[in-house]
Amino acid sequence: MCEMSDIDGILWGQQYTYPIEIKEKTPGNDSKVGDYFGLDVGPFVKLAFYAAKKGNLHSLFFVREINDTVNRRLVNWWFITFDKLAQFASWVPMGGGTNMQGGGSTVVKIPKAEFTLLTATTLASL
């Protein structure tokens, strides 16, 4: 009850173990940061919990970018380390987004340009 255990997976990299969070997203756009992905604060805090642990845990956030919420056609897979995610996160003003239950949620936005395209080569670099 006292620990965060709802993770989507674990990736064992060359140097670190990565608890991962996976979300399906369409990018938003902001005149200051350009295209971005919004992340509810809940998963952000969950990744922060693992990043704060001592040892070799380094959280990853994966995005399955889709064309729209109706067709859900895959555009690309992206990822970002929690360290980089925390460095570039900013608040989405005026509430943010909608959570999975349909209510309001607090959202941080991370510039899409800070994500890395998920390929066999980039995955192997972890």
Secondary structure, DSSP 8 states (H G I E B T S, - for coil): --S----SEEEE-SS-EEEEEEEEE--EEETTTEEEEEEEHHHHHHHHHHHHSSSSB--EEEEEEES-TTT--EEEEEEEEHHHHHHH-EE-SSS-EE-TTSSEE-EEEEEGGGSEE--HHHHHT-
